[in-house]
């Protein structure tokens, strides 16, 4: 769906020995799959971006500015994304998106990553992000 399996990512810490990084890179690239080495952070780059895209959709739905269906339709038709933010969220799993946002928020303290109550509620209830408010 997202093509995230087309590349592997190795995350290194500030104390990772270069030899270990090189070994991991060689191991993961052994079958010809491209490998990217990144610094240690809360969430991988693609996860952070997708979590924020989903989170923006959740924020708009929580505000009542648009229904979940309308949000996804606006993004697919207006931006040409293959799926809307809430469909992406359902694919990843609301609980997983919530975990990513909580981890980044706790690590950085950046309020942009503070999960909305709307997302929390759906994740805890196991509800689809495409479920409108009653």
mmCIF file of the C-alpha atoms, coordinates in Angstrom:
data_MODEL
# 
_entry.id   MODEL 
# 
loop_
_atom_site.group_PDB 
_atom_site.id 
_atom_site.type_symbol 
_atom_site.label_atom_id 
_atom_site.label_alt_id 
_atom_site.label_comp_id 
_atom_site.label_asym_id 
_atom_site.label_entity_id 
_atom_site.label_seq_id 
_atom_site.pdbx_PDB_ins_code 
_atom_site.Cartn_x 
_atom_site.Cartn_y 
_atom_site.Cartn_z 
_atom_site.occupancy 
_atom_site.B_iso_or_equiv 
_atom_site.pdbx_formal_charge 
_atom_site.auth_seq_id 
_atom_site.auth_comp_id 
_atom_site.auth_asym_id 
_atom_site.auth_atom_id 
_atom_site.pdbx_PDB_model_num 
ATOM 1   C CA . UNK A 1 1   ? 0.000   0.000  0.000  1.00 0.00 ? 1   UNK A CA 1 
ATOM 2   C CA . UNK A 1 2   ? 2.630   2.520  1.005  1.00 0.00 ? 2   UNK A CA 1 
ATOM 3   C CA . UNK A 1 3   ? 5.745   1.076  -0.568 1.00 0.00 ? 3   UNK A CA 1 
ATOM 4   C CA . UNK A 1 4   ? 7.583   1.237  2.745  1.00 0.00 ? 4   UNK A CA 1 
ATOM 5   C CA . UNK A 1 5   ? 9.018   -2.217 2.132  1.00 0.00 ? 5   UNK A CA 1 
ATOM 6   C CA . UNK A 1 6   ? 11.013  -0.964 -0.867 1.00 0.00 ? 6   UNK A CA 1 
ATOM 7   C CA . UNK A 1 7   ? 13.751  0.357  1.429  1.00 0.00 ? 7   UNK A CA 1 
ATOM 8   C CA . UNK A 1 8   ? 15.131  -0.725 4.791  1.00 0.00 ? 8   UNK A CA 1 
ATOM 9   C CA . UNK A 1 9   ? 16.181  1.659  7.508  1.00 0.00 ? 9   UNK A CA 1 
ATOM 10  C CA . UNK A 1 10  ? 18.923  1.193  10.094 1.00 0.00 ? 10  UNK A CA 1 
ATOM 11  C CA . UNK A 1 11  ? 18.702  3.538  13.072 1.00 0.00 ? 11  UNK A CA 1 
ATOM 12  C CA . UNK A 1 12  ? 21.959  4.122  14.927 1.00 0.00 ? 12  UNK A CA 1 
ATOM 13  C CA . UNK A 1 13  ? 22.520  5.677  18.323 1.00 0.00 ? 13  UNK A CA 1 
ATOM 14  C CA . UNK A 1 14  ? 25.250  8.202  19.144 1.00 0.00 ? 14  UNK A CA 1 
ATOM 15  C CA . UNK A 1 15  ? 27.349  5.357  20.607 1.00 0.00 ? 15  UNK A CA 1 
ATOM 16  C CA . UNK A 1 16  ? 26.882  2.805  17.817 1.00 0.00 ? 16  UNK A CA 1 
ATOM 17  C CA . UNK A 1 17  ? 30.249  1.648  16.550 1.00 0.00 ? 17  UNK A CA 1 
ATOM 18  C CA . UNK A 1 18  ? 30.765  2.353  12.829 1.00 0.00 ? 18  UNK A CA 1 
ATOM 19  C CA . UNK A 1 19  ? 31.655  -1.323 12.290 1.00 0.00 ? 19  UNK A CA 1 
ATOM 20  C CA . UNK A 1 20  ? 28.252  -2.399 13.655 1.00 0.00 ? 20  UNK A CA 1 
ATOM 21  C CA . UNK A 1 21  ? 26.473  0.119  11.439 1.00 0.00 ? 21  UNK A CA 1 
ATOM 22  C CA . UNK A 1 22  ? 28.403  -1.161 8.415  1.00 0.00 ? 22  UNK A CA 1 
ATOM 23  C CA . UNK A 1 23  ? 27.596  -4.784 9.320  1.00 0.00 ? 23  UNK A CA 1 
ATOM 24  C CA . UNK A 1 24  ? 23.890  -4.042 9.718  1.00 0.00 ? 24  UNK A CA 1 
ATOM 25  C CA . UNK A 1 25  ? 23.871  -2.134 6.446  1.00 0.00 ? 25  UNK A CA 1 
ATOM 26  C CA . UNK A 1 26  ? 25.546  -5.048 4.659  1.00 0.00 ? 26  UNK A CA 1 
ATOM 27  C CA . UNK A 1 27  ? 23.181  -7.600 6.176  1.00 0.00 ? 27  UNK A CA 1 
ATOM 28  C CA . UNK A 1 28  ? 20.010  -5.691 5.258  1.00 0.00 ? 28  UNK A CA 1 
ATOM 29  C CA . UNK A 1 29  ? 21.269  -4.795 1.771  1.00 0.00 ? 29  UNK A CA 1 
ATOM 30  C CA . UNK A 1 30  ? 22.339  -8.360 1.022  1.00 0.00 ? 30  UNK A CA 1 
ATOM 31  C CA . UNK A 1 31  ? 19.320  -9.059 -1.174 1.00 0.00 ? 31  UNK A CA 1 
ATOM 32  C CA . UNK A 1 32  ? 19.675  -5.817 -3.127 1.00 0.00 ? 32  UNK A CA 1 
ATOM 33  C CA . UNK A 1 33  ? 17.122  -3.811 -1.135 1.00 0.00 ? 33  UNK A CA 1 
ATOM 34  C CA . UNK A 1 34  ? 18.317  -0.216 -0.623 1.00 0.00 ? 34  UNK A CA 1 
ATOM 35  C CA . UNK A 1 35  ? 19.238  0.677  2.963  1.00 0.00 ? 35  UNK A CA 1 
ATOM 36  C CA . UNK A 1 36  ? 19.245  4.082  4.634  1.00 0.00 ? 36  UNK A CA 1 
ATOM 37  C CA . UNK A 1 37  ? 21.110  4.764  7.881  1.00 0.00 ? 37  UNK A CA 1 
ATOM 38  C CA . UNK A 1 38  ? 19.513  7.397  10.121 1.00 0.00 ? 38  UNK A CA 1 
ATOM 39  C CA . UNK A 1 39  ? 20.229  8.840  13.559 1.00 0.00 ? 39  UNK A CA 1 
ATOM 40  C CA . UNK A 1 40  ? 18.365  7.646  16.626 1.00 0.00 ? 40  UNK A CA 1 
ATOM 41  C CA . UNK A 1 41  ? 15.030  9.425  16.979 1.00 0.00 ? 41  UNK A CA 1 
ATOM 42  C CA . UNK A 1 42  ? 11.506  8.870  18.204 1.00 0.00 ? 42  UNK A CA 1 
ATOM 43  C CA . UNK A 1 43  ? 9.925   7.196  15.204 1.00 0.00 ? 43  UNK A CA 1 
ATOM 44  C CA . UNK A 1 44  ? 11.375  6.579  11.795 1.00 0.00 ? 44  UNK A CA 1 
ATOM 45  C CA . UNK A 1 45  ? 11.113  9.405  9.263  1.00 0.00 ? 45  UNK A CA 1 
ATOM 46  C CA . UNK A 1 46  ? 8.279   7.836  7.241  1.00 0.00 ? 46  UNK A CA 1 
ATOM 47  C CA . UNK A 1 47  ? 6.396   6.871  10.430 1.00 0.00 ? 47  UNK A CA 1 
ATOM 48  C CA . UNK A 1 48  ? 6.617   10.409 11.779 1.00 0.00 ? 48  UNK A CA 1 
ATOM 49  C CA . UNK A 1 49  ? 5.352   11.962 8.566  1.00 0.00 ? 49  UNK A CA 1 
ATOM 50  C CA . UNK A 1 50  ? 2.502   9.485  8.139  1.00 0.00 ? 50  UNK A CA 1 
ATOM 51  C CA . UNK A 1 51  ? 1.522   9.799  11.804 1.00 0.00 ? 51  UNK A CA 1 
ATOM 52  C CA . UNK A 1 52  ? 1.304   13.573 11.399 1.00 0.00 ? 52  UNK A CA 1 
ATOM 53  C CA . UNK A 1 53  ? -0.749  13.292 8.209  1.00 0.00 ? 53  UNK A CA 1 
ATOM 54  C CA . UNK A 1 54  ? -3.174  10.997 10.046 1.00 0.00 ? 54  UNK A CA 1 
ATOM 55  C CA . UNK A 1 55  ? -3.130  13.316 13.064 1.00 0.00 ? 55  UNK A CA 1 
ATOM 56  C CA . UNK A 1 56  ? -4.058  16.335 10.945 1.00 0.00 ? 56  UNK A CA 1 
ATOM 57  C CA . UNK A 1 57  ? -7.033  14.397 9.579  1.00 0.00 ? 57  UNK A CA 1 
ATOM 58  C CA . UNK A 1 58  ? -8.042  13.475 13.138 1.00 0.00 ? 58  UNK A CA 1 
ATOM 59  C CA . UNK A 1 59  ? -7.763  17.106 14.261 1.00 0.00 ? 59  UNK A CA 1 
ATOM 60  C CA . UNK A 1 60  ? -9.990  18.297 11.417 1.00 0.00 ? 60  UNK A CA 1 
ATOM 61  C CA . UNK A 1 61  ? -12.577 15.626 12.173 1.00 0.00 ? 61  UNK A CA 1 
ATOM 62  C CA . UNK A 1 62  ? -12.465 16.422 15.895 1.00 0.00 ? 62  UNK A CA 1 
ATOM 63  C CA . UNK A 1 63  ? -13.110 20.097 15.136 1.00 0.00 ? 63  UNK A CA 1 
ATOM 64  C CA . UNK A 1 64  ? -16.232 19.190 13.173 1.00 0.00 ? 64  UNK A CA 1 
ATOM 65  C CA . UNK A 1 65  ? -15.033 21.070 10.093 1.00 0.00 ? 65  UNK A CA 1 
ATOM 66  C CA . UNK A 1 66  ? -15.580 17.967 7.938  1.00 0.00 ? 66  UNK A CA 1 
ATOM 67  C CA . UNK A 1 67  ? -16.639 14.344 8.243  1.00 0.00 ? 67  UNK A CA 1 
ATOM 68  C CA . UNK A 1 68  ? -13.994 11.618 8.070  1.00 0.00 ? 68  UNK A CA 1 
ATOM 69  C CA . UNK A 1 69  ? -15.278 10.645 4.617  1.00 0.00 ? 69  UNK A CA 1 
ATOM 70  C CA . UNK A 1 70  ? -15.075 14.232 3.370  1.00 0.00 ? 70  UNK A CA 1 
ATOM 71  C CA . UNK A 1 71  ? -11.551 14.657 4.755  1.00 0.00 ? 71  UNK A CA 1 
ATOM 72  C CA . UNK A 1 72  ? -10.318 11.583 2.908  1.00 0.00 ? 72  UNK A CA 1 
ATOM 73  C CA . UNK A 1 73  ? -12.150 12.585 -0.261 1.00 0.00 ? 73  UNK A CA 1 
ATOM 74  C CA . UNK A 1 74  ? -10.606 16.084 -0.147 1.00 0.00 ? 74  UNK A CA 1 
ATOM 75  C CA . UNK A 1 75  ? -7.097  14.653 0.194  1.00 0.00 ? 75  UNK A CA 1 
ATOM 76  C CA . UNK A 1 76  ? -7.455  11.994 -2.501 1.00 0.00 ? 76  UNK A CA 1 
ATOM 77  C CA . UNK A 1 77  ? -9.166  14.280 -5.012 1.00 0.00 ? 77  UNK A CA 1 
ATOM 78  C CA . UNK A 1 78  ? -7.477  17.563 -4.111 1.00 0.00 ? 78  UNK A CA 1 
ATOM 79  C CA . UNK A 1 79  ? -3.936  16.388 -3.406 1.00 0.00 ? 79  UNK A CA 1 
ATOM 80  C CA . UNK A 1 80  ? -3.860  13.226 -5.474 1.00 0.00 ? 80  UNK A CA 1 
ATOM 81  C CA . UNK A 1 81  ? -2.879  11.022 -2.527 1.00 0.00 ? 81  UNK A CA 1 
ATOM 82  C CA . UNK A 1 82  ? -3.730  7.354  -3.133 1.00 0.00 ? 82  UNK A CA 1 
ATOM 83  C CA . UNK A 1 83  ? -5.620  7.271  0.188  1.00 0.00 ? 83  UNK A CA 1 
ATOM 84  C CA . UNK A 1 84  ? -6.887  9.849  2.626  1.00 0.00 ? 84  UNK A CA 1 
ATOM 85  C CA . UNK A 1 85  ? -5.250  10.443 6.010  1.00 0.00 ? 85  UNK A CA 1 
ATOM 86  C CA . UNK A 1 86  ? -7.873  8.508  7.937  1.00 0.00 ? 86  UNK A CA 1 
ATOM 87  C CA . UNK A 1 87  ? -7.697  5.519  5.578  1.00 0.00 ? 87  UNK A CA 1 
ATOM 88  C CA . UNK A 1 88  ? -3.895  5.613  6.047  1.00 0.00 ? 88  UNK A CA 1 
ATOM 89  C CA . UNK A 1 89  ? -4.554  5.638  9.790  1.00 0.00 ? 89  UNK A CA 1 
ATOM 90  C CA . UNK A 1 90  ? -6.812  2.610  9.539  1.00 0.00 ? 90  UNK A CA 1 
ATOM 91  C CA . UNK A 1 91  ? -4.179  0.788  7.478  1.00 0.00 ? 91  UNK A CA 1 
ATOM 92  C CA . UNK A 1 92  ? -1.459  1.527  10.043 1.00 0.00 ? 92  UNK A CA 1 
ATOM 93  C CA . UNK A 1 93  ? -3.866  1.016  12.954 1.00 0.00 ? 93  UNK A CA 1 
ATOM 94  C CA . UNK A 1 94  ? -5.158  3.791  15.179 1.00 0.00 ? 94  UNK A CA 1 
ATOM 95  C CA . UNK A 1 95  ? -3.354  2.257  18.157 1.00 0.00 ? 95  UNK A CA 1 
ATOM 96  C CA . UNK A 1 96  ? -0.046  2.236  16.309 1.00 0.00 ? 96  UNK A CA 1 
ATOM 97  C CA . UNK A 1 97  ? -0.475  5.861  15.199 1.00 0.00 ? 97  UNK A CA 1 
ATOM 98  C CA . UNK A 1 98  ? -1.320  6.758  18.799 1.00 0.00 ? 98  UNK A CA 1 
ATOM 99  C CA . UNK A 1 99  ? 1.816   4.985  20.082 1.00 0.00 ? 99  UNK A CA 1 
ATOM 100 C CA . UNK A 1 100 ? 4.014   6.787  17.544 1.00 0.00 ? 100 UNK A CA 1 
ATOM 101 C CA . UNK A 1 101 ? 2.586   10.194 18.457 1.00 0.00 ? 101 UNK A CA 1 
ATOM 102 C CA . UNK A 1 102 ? 2.848   9.557  22.209 1.00 0.00 ? 102 UNK A CA 1 
ATOM 103 C CA . UNK A 1 103 ? 6.458   8.405  21.854 1.00 0.00 ? 103 UNK A CA 1 
ATOM 104 C CA . UNK A 1 104 ? 7.455   11.442 19.809 1.00 0.00 ? 104 UNK A CA 1 
ATOM 105 C CA . UNK A 1 105 ? 5.557   13.815 22.103 1.00 0.00 ? 105 UNK A CA 1 
ATOM 106 C CA . UNK A 1 106 ? 7.131   12.347 25.251 1.00 0.00 ? 106 UNK A CA 1 
ATOM 107 C CA . UNK A 1 107 ? 10.600  12.498 23.698 1.00 0.00 ? 107 UNK A CA 1 
ATOM 108 C CA . UNK A 1 108 ? 10.398  15.970 22.168 1.00 0.00 ? 108 UNK A CA 1 
ATOM 109 C CA . UNK A 1 109 ? 7.724   17.756 24.207 1.00 0.00 ? 109 UNK A CA 1 
ATOM 110 C CA . UNK A 1 110 ? 6.565   19.263 20.916 1.00 0.00 ? 110 UNK A CA 1 
ATOM 111 C CA . UNK A 1 111 ? 2.807   19.924 21.217 1.00 0.00 ? 111 UNK A CA 1 
ATOM 112 C CA . UNK A 1 112 ? 2.286   19.171 17.516 1.00 0.00 ? 112 UNK A CA 1 
ATOM 113 C CA . UNK A 1 113 ? 2.647   15.497 18.416 1.00 0.00 ? 113 UNK A CA 1 
ATOM 114 C CA . UNK A 1 114 ? 0.138   15.531 21.307 1.00 0.00 ? 114 UNK A CA 1 
ATOM 115 C CA . UNK A 1 115 ? -2.568  13.060 20.224 1.00 0.00 ? 115 UNK A CA 1 
ATOM 116 C CA . UNK A 1 116 ? -6.101  14.382 19.923 1.00 0.00 ? 116 UNK A CA 1 
ATOM 117 C CA . UNK A 1 117 ? -8.807  12.987 22.196 1.00 0.00 ? 117 UNK A CA 1 
ATOM 118 C CA . UNK A 1 118 ? -10.630 11.977 18.985 1.00 0.00 ? 118 UNK A CA 1 
ATOM 119 C CA . UNK A 1 119 ? -7.732  9.674  17.983 1.00 0.00 ? 119 UNK A CA 1 
ATOM 120 C CA . UNK A 1 120 ? -7.255  8.366  21.532 1.00 0.00 ? 120 UNK A CA 1 
ATOM 121 C CA . UNK A 1 121 ? -10.932 7.448  21.815 1.00 0.00 ? 121 UNK A CA 1 
ATOM 122 C CA . UNK A 1 122 ? -10.988 5.561  18.531 1.00 0.00 ? 122 UNK A CA 1 
ATOM 123 C CA . UNK A 1 123 ? -7.740  3.744  19.286 1.00 0.00 ? 123 UNK A CA 1 
ATOM 124 C CA . UNK A 1 124 ? -8.942  2.673  22.735 1.00 0.00 ? 124 UNK A CA 1 
ATOM 125 C CA . UNK A 1 125 ? -12.335 1.545  21.397 1.00 0.00 ? 125 UNK A CA 1 
ATOM 126 C CA . UNK A 1 126 ? -10.856 -0.194 18.373 1.00 0.00 ? 126 UNK A CA 1 
ATOM 127 C CA . UNK A 1 127 ? -12.956 1.995  16.053 1.00 0.00 ? 127 UNK A CA 1 
ATOM 128 C CA . UNK A 1 128 ? -12.107 2.864  12.469 1.00 0.00 ? 128 UNK A CA 1 
ATOM 129 C CA . UNK A 1 129 ? -10.884 6.412  11.947 1.00 0.00 ? 129 UNK A CA 1 
ATOM 130 C CA . UNK A 1 130 ? -13.459 6.634  9.174  1.00 0.00 ? 130 UNK A CA 1 
ATOM 131 C CA . UNK A 1 131 ? -16.286 6.265  11.716 1.00 0.00 ? 131 UNK A CA 1 
ATOM 132 C CA . UNK A 1 132 ? -18.147 9.588  11.989 1.00 0.00 ? 132 UNK A CA 1 
ATOM 133 C CA . UNK A 1 133 ? -19.285 11.059 15.294 1.00 0.00 ? 133 UNK A CA 1 
ATOM 134 C CA . UNK A 1 134 ? -22.866 10.185 16.237 1.00 0.00 ? 134 UNK A CA 1 
# 
